[in-house]
Amino acid sequence: MTYYNKVKILGLMNTGTNLIKKTLHNYYKIDEFVFNPWKHTWEIDTNVIDKECIYIIMVKDPLYWILSMMKVKYNGMHWDSNVQHGVLYDNTDNIHIYNKEYNKKRLLYHENVKTKVFDNILLTWNYFIKMYLNISNPKIIIRYEDILLNPEKVFKNIDYYIERKNKEKSSKIQLKKSKSFSDCRNLVEATKFYTNKENRIKSFEKKDIEYLQKYISIDIMKLFNYDLF
């Protein structure tokens, strides 16, 4: 069988892109990690095919992803600084969820890509995932949750496309934090957090959930076997 030795990683911020890269580097024979375009790019030509490259695409349950995005603001994503919940409903203001003036504050945008402006953070999640699904290049789509809870499944899938450095050595996910510059969890902390399903919704109020239900892509949720509400 012919293996890929050229890898391109894609994924939204806080979906495990650093974690999967370090894992691939530790256990697999990879000659090149492709950095152009940026792994969090907002625009990618989905029709470009590099037959020598395999795409590794990271996804995360959108509710958990929003909780991650609420911890820190990134250069690539901007929203009104007065909005507590990263362009979701602001619990402190008691402003009606469909208030037009408040909705303007929910606008999420890229600092440089001015054409990409979304009404809320859920629409960015929908947009990115649909873009990834339309990529024509050979690809492996990995759920962040599976890295924590079902790593054997993840490694088995990768093994089909990329050769291991040592086939006798079992692969493991690193225990330490994958980022040194943000408040992310290590493997033990993350596993504990993501295995408690109450953590998924307890930070959202009823109106938050109504807002999520209105904008989330049900088809994508079902495709990745994510629970609804």
Beta strands, then each sheet from edge to edge (+ up, - down):
strand 1: 6-11
strand 2: 32-34
strand 3: 53-59
strand 4: 108-109
strand 5: 117-118
strand 6: 139-143
sheet 1: 2+ 1+ 3+ 6+
sheet 2: 4+ 5-
end
